[in-house]
Every structure is written in C-alpha cells, then in structure tokens.
Amino acid sequence: MQNQDNKEQKEHSSEKLDASKMSAAEILEAVGVSGSLADTLVRESEEKQAETSVSPEPETDMQKRIAEIKMAKIRQALASANTDNTPEEITSSDMPAPAVQPSEEMISVSEKPVIPEETEPSAEQASQTRKVRIKAVAVSADTASIPKKQIEEISTVSAIPERPAPEPLAFPEDIPEEDELSAEEETLEKPEAKKAKSGTSKKKKKKNARSGAKMGIFIGAGCAGAIILAYFVGAVSYQGKFLPRTYINSLAVAGMTTEEAHNALLEEKEVKDLTLITPKGENVVFSAKDFKAEYTIPTGALNEAANEGNFNWVSKLFKSSEYAFKYDYNYSEEDLKNLIQSYNWGSEVSQNAKIVRTDSGKFEIQPETLGDKFDTNTLLNYIVEQLNAGKNTITMEDSGCYENYRAKIKASDLEDDLEVYNRYANCNITFDFEDRKKLLDNDTIISWLLKKEDGSFVTTSGHDIPLNQDAIAEFVAEMADETDTFGKDHEFYATLDGWITVPWTYASCYGWQIDQKATVEQIIELINAGDPVVVEPIYTAWGTGYTRATDDIGTTYIEVDISAQHFWYYRDNEVIMDYDIVSGTETNAERRTPRGICQIVGHVKGKTLGTYAVQGYEQWVDFWMPFNYYGCGFHDLSRGSYGGSVYMYNGSHGCLNMRWSEAQNLYNNIEDGLPVIVHD
C-alpha cells in the first residue's frame, strides 16, 4: 500500500517537472538514463554550451550529423531504460502529438527505433501489472538545446511483468557505429590533429598527381594513335565504293561499287507493260518484251556520288547525301506500231446523240456513242510522248486520236430541243371518221417543226415554232384521198342485182370531201395549242353526206332501179316503202334520167316545174323532192300507169313521176341529205 502511495507521489511529482528549468543531468535522470552514458551526454552538452557562448557560428553539416548521432544514442538509452522499467510497447498511436513545435533539426519518424513485436504475457505476468508514467522528451539535434525543450507528458500505459530483453534495435543504415562516431567526433573536436594529417595528405596528393599526369599522357597518345589508325582503315575500306549514308534515287548504295550500284538501280526500276484504256473502259495490254522496252542508266549518272572521296567517310557518318538521275527509256517504235495496227479494235461507228421517246411518253436525250475507229499516227505519237515521260498506262481518248471520228451531234447540243420535244409530247390529233380514225402523232408534228441548217429549231418572238406547212398540206391531202367519197364510184348492193358499181357521174352530188386548205389551218392551230384532241376535218359545203362511215351510203337510203322502173326506201336496212315510177324518156338523151350517187337536196310543198320559155312546159306539183342539182327529183304526177316500159317512149323530162298519195307519203318521211342511188 505504501509502495503504491510512493508511486503515486512520484507520478505526481513527475507531472510537475518543468523541462525548461532542468539541467541536462536532471532530464536524463528523469527519463531513467544513468551511469557512464549519462555522464558522457552531460559532458558533451556542457562543452557544446561553452562553444556556443564563445563563438555562436552557424551549424555546419558535420555538426548536424554529430547531433543526429547523439540523438540516436539518446533514443537508444531511452529505449534501454524503458525496457528495464516496463516492457510495454509504445506505438505511435498511443502517444499524443508534442505540444511544442519541433525545429528543423527534429528527428523524423523514420528515425524511430523499430520495437520488436511483443509476445503474449503469461497469466502470472499479467497479475503483476503496474502503471508507469513515461515521459517523452522532444530533443533538438543540438544537444545543447536539450534543457530548453518542452517535455510533454504522454498517456499512461499499463506495464506488464518483466520479460526477456528485446532484440537489438534496428537503426537506419546511415547511422554510423560507435567507432565511426568517435572518429567523426575526434576529427571535429581536434582541429590540431586534423591540420597535421592534412599536411601529410597534401604531399601524397602531389605525388599521385604527377604519377597520374604521366599515365594520362600515355593513355592519350594511345587513343590518338588508335583513332588515326581507324580513320585510315576506314578510308581504305571505302576505296572505290560509295561512302556511308549515300542514296541514289532513294536507294541506299553505301559500301557498293559503281557496278554494284548500277545493277541494283536497274533491278529497282521495273520495266512495265504498256496498258491502253479504250473509250469503253477496256484495258488493252502490250507486253514490254513485245516492243523491246527497257530502262538504262545514262553514262556518268553515278559519277558525282562515286567521287565524294574515301577520306570523307567520317563526315558522311553524320550527314547523308541524296543524288538523282533520270533513266533512259528505250524501245522499238516499229514493233510498237505493228502491235497497235494489228490489234482488232472493233468496227463500230460513232453515233450522233438523239432525242427518243421513253415508255412514259416523255422524251429524253440518248447520248452520242464513240466508235472504234481512230487515227493510228496520232495515238502512236502520244504513246511515245507518255512512255518517255515514264507513263505506261495511257487513256486513248486523251491522245486526240478519235477527234475526226466522233459523232457530229452531242447530247449537250440537244438540250434546248429536248424542251421543245416535251412541249409537244402530248400533242396527238385524232381525226374521227365514225368507223375509223386517222392519228396525227406528236412524232409527225415535231418533224414539221422548222429547223436551221445546224439542226436546231427555228424560234420566233412568240412561243410558237414555225411549222412546215407544205408537210402539213401533204398530210391533209393524203388523208382526203383515203377518206373522201365525193367524186368517187361506189360499191353498192342493189336489191335485184346484188353488188354493183355505181359510177360517179356529172349528176352525182353525194359524198364526203375534206376542205384541205381549211383543215391545214385547223391542224396548225391545234399543234400550237399542244393538247391531245379528237376532231373531224373541215369539209366542203357540198361534200357532206348522211353518214361518215366507210360505206357512206349506209343503211338508210333510196334505191332507184331505172330498168325496173321501181324504187325502194330503206331505213336501217329495212324497206319502209317501195313504189313504181316513170322516169325520163329513155330514148331521148335530153329527157333521160341521169344515173349517179345523189341525195335529197330539198323538199318543198307546191311548186311549178319548168317554163314554157326554156323547157316548153310548165307543171304544178304538190310535193317536190329534188335529188340532184340538174332539176331532177321526185314529184306527184297523175298518169294512167306507172312502171313497165312507159319510160322508154313516153317518159318524163327526167324527173321520177309518182302517184299523188305515194308522193305525199315519201315527202312526209324523207329528210335532206338522204342518199339516192340511181342505177340501171
């Protein structure tokens, strides 16, 4: 119990220590350092203080080194003292940071001794634990400053029972041993002995310097000789050869003879075949061997590179030389000409560009084509020029050999025309003839557009393009010839005789006739409109009929059979009436009824026919229905009989006489324009 009180008092008294008022001996005693080590440290501290008070010179590197060594000893002493009093390991985590600010000479953490790992204490050792208060002292690298440093109290740790001494502390490798420390201290603290030693050292240095100078002379002379020898050996080795870092046409020729370089350069330059590219993109290849093509090196081309001088080989190690020359290209022009002339280039002829219609109905330009024919001499001259320039692949068109064989009209020449074509692309004029049609298509129309000598369209101030009216008139005339019936014989199916030919006579007046002049003007107007249309041509005033079919008589007509003295009225191929008649006196040419293809040209009620002055008679009729322009027609006339052979000698003056009632019936059922066919 008393011991415990003494310990507490000691601890309490330790807590009251003020390091700033303590001497070095007291501090060492406080931390448990005693004996000869403590005496040595105290003595050194006092000597250091004395030196500092006399001559406060700045610390040298050696002084700092000694301070570090001394500090290491202090740490060793502290570690030994702590080992004797408490085996408890103190780690950095157990110690609080010092309250005082360390100087630049403070010992770094890396200089702390490495404490060996502790072993687990036994139960008996654990029972003998005691508390120990350990003081951590911040010590300057200069031992004279130890009394002035602040000593801080560190945390209380539990001491464990005594245990075997730990392994020797591991100090940094750069901390010298004790003997080394003594030597350094001795050198520092005894300048007189140092001066004596330095005198002897200077003599030795002079002697060694003289020996070194002689040795240097011998070494330098040997090196110079070796360099000179190497220089001449190198010069000899490059005799007759290209120097280092020499390039000819980018080929490294260092160390080669002129012959070797010559051969290497020829091997480097490959003789290529001649390739001609046709306008169709085909490649025609002629072997270089076939026209004896080869490369040669001009005489003297390698001289400049070969004459650099073999004694300049050293300078060439640091600087390269580039030389270049142009190869000579040799071949047989005669052989090349024979190859080109004998080759089968084809037989196609150049075609002009043209405007064609597409499936959509629009027009587009079909480009011109280039044929296979060309000027051989022009091509040969160009090939020679290109081969001499080092080019072996040649586009034939670039030579100009096709110029005289090209198409005359190019696609670019037709761009304006294409616009015109598409303007009339839909302009189709269709002429309707009831049972058939006549088409005037836009191809024909475009062909009528007037062109200049160079093939371009003639333009006017307006939008319209002048048309070839002669061509249009020719078209109309052709159409009239195909479709007109006026003035032409007719094939007719007679009731009693079957198919007969009814000739066109002076009295005929039925049929269709196109007014050609009016129709030409009609076409020009329709073309300028540019729209597709279906129309009828314009007919003459007298050239119209009852129907416009191919058989313009149709199925509704009146057939008069003179020989039978009878007529039939057909409507839609059905007979609606038929009567006997009396025609003109057949035996009198002036009174004979004219035959022909006629039509009802009018019907009138009540009319006086003839005059006494001209015809020698006058005759009133109730129903007058003329069928030609010569005064012949149907009319009522009372007679004793009709039909038979009365007309042969006692016929009319050319008209067709009918009973009054029958004439009235006919009058009431006919219309103007109705065909009337009069035949035998």
Salt bridges, closest charged atoms under 4 A:
GLU15 OE2 - ARG133 NH2 3.26
GLU44 OE1 - LYS70 NZ 3.68
GLU68 OE1 - ARG65 NH1 3.55
GLU118 OE1 - ARG163 NH1 3.79
GLU153 OE2 - LYS135 NZ 3.34
GLU308 OE1 - LYS316 NZ 2.76
ASP335 OD2 - LYS292 NZ 2.59
GLU348 OE2 - LYS280 NZ 3.44
ASP372 OD1 - LYS280 NZ 3.48
GLU397 OE2 - ARG406 NH2 3.13
GLU403 OE2 - ARG406 NE 3.06
ASP432 OD1 - LYS437 NZ 3.84
ASP435 OD1 - ARG436 NH1 2.97
ASP443 OD1 - ARG357 NH2 3.09
GLU482 OE1 - LYS438 NZ 3.45
ASP552 OD1 - HIS490 NE2 2.92
GLU559 OE2 - HIS679 NE2 2.89
ASP578 OD2 - HIS566 NE2 2.74
ASP580 OD1 - HIS566 ND1 2.56
GLU586 OE2 - ARG592 NE 2.80
GLU586 OE2 - ARG595 NH2 3.04
GLU662 OE2 - ARG659 NH1 3.44
ASP672 OD1 - HIS603 ND1 2.98
ASP680 OD1 - ARG595 NH2 2.37
